[in-house]
Amino acid sequence: MAYVQTAAAPRHLPLAVPKTGPGLVRRVIAAMQAARLRQAEREIAHFLAHNGGKFTDDAEREIERRFLSNPSHF
C-alpha cells in the first residue's frame, strides 16, 4: 500500500499564525479607558483648584461622593 503526501496540508507549514499583539477591539477599549481616566483626573484637578488646592480629608470625601459614587457619571 502506497502513502502519498498531499499538497492540501503540507507538514512543514504552520496551521495557524500566532497573534503578535492585542486585537483591534482590545486596543479600542484600552484607548477608551485611558481617555476616561485622563478626563476623571482633569475633573478632580479642576475641583481641587477651585476648592483651595489642597487634598484634605474633606476634599477626598467630596471627590468620592461626586465622582466615584455616581455610576451614571461614567
N, C-alpha and C positions, 0 to 999 in steps of 0.2 A: 504494500500500500504506500503510495507516494503522498508526501505532505508538501503543499505549496504555500509559501508566504505571500499573502495578498498585499496589494498596494493600498487597500482601503484603510488599514490600520498598521502602518509601519511601526516596528518596535523601537526605533531609535528616536522618534519624535514624542515629546510630552503630550499627554492628553489634555491637560488644562494649563493655561498660562497663569502663573501666580500673580496675585494683586501686588502692586508696588506701594500702595498707599490708600488712604481713606477714599471712599467713593464720593460722588458729587453730592448726594443727599447729606452725608455726614459733614462735608465741608460747609454746605449752606447752613446747616443747623449750628455748627460751631461759630460761623460768622455772625449769625443772628444772636446767639448767646453772648458773644463778645461785644456786639453793639449795644445790647440791653444792659450789660454790666457797665460799659462806659457811660451810658445815659444815666443809670442809677447813681454812679459816682459823681457825675456833674450835678445832679439834683441835690445830693447830700452836701456837696461843696457849696452850692448856692444857698442852701438852707443855713449852713454854718456861717457863711459870710454875712448873711443878713440877720443873724441872731447872736452877735457877739464874737464870733470867730473862734470860740473855744469849744473843745469837745468835752463837755462836762457830763455828769451822770444824767442831769435833766435833758441835755441835748440828745444823748444816746437814747433815752426813753422816748423822746418825741420822734426821733428818726425811726425807731422801731414801730411806733404807733402809726406814723404817716406812711412809711414806705414798705414795711415788712408784714404788717397785719392785714393789708387790704389786697386779697388775691385778684380782684378785678383791675387793680392798678397795673399789673404786669400784662 
